[in-house]
Amino acid sequence: YKEASQIDPVPSPFSYEGLATALEASGGGHNLQKALEAYQEANRLDPSLKKIQFHMAVILDRMGRAEEAELIFDEIRRADSKYVK
């Protein structure tokens, strides 16, 4: 994923999402900052992907940054609320 995110002529949020997921799953929690940065890049490339925002919020919460995480969770709830009857 790291190589794909670097060589892709049209950066893909999915390459960065894969990189972030791999980083988050490895290193026993020591790669959370790098994973967060990869999710943030994926979000920058396509801010409509709520799944990526959810994973960003989870990482922030794992890093002890619950207030920042809750802001993202609230934004996701508001965005999805128009689809819930």
Helices and strands as residue ranges (DSSP letters): H 2-7, H 13-25, G 27-29, H 32-45, H 50-62, H 66-81
